[in-house]
């Protein structure tokens, strides 16, 4: 995980944690088959979509990232079923 550049801040913000996680996942995607890498890119975008809400809530950023993906996928499933 990258260091913080803000003066006086020793704990990374949720947004910084999410950016570090996204970078790690993008590196992971770079060694995946192209079809799976495309899915990973989509999941990273979905997970980043709610970074403001994750920061505001105080939820662990990793947990918030996964919950954001689950909520988005669940919403798509519900929409497709109607």
Buried (B, 14 or more C-beta within 10 A) or exposed (E): EEEEEEEEEEEBBBBBBBBBBBEEBEEEBEEEEEEEBEEBBEBBEBBBBBBEEBBEEEBEBBEBBEBBBEEBEEEEEEEEEE
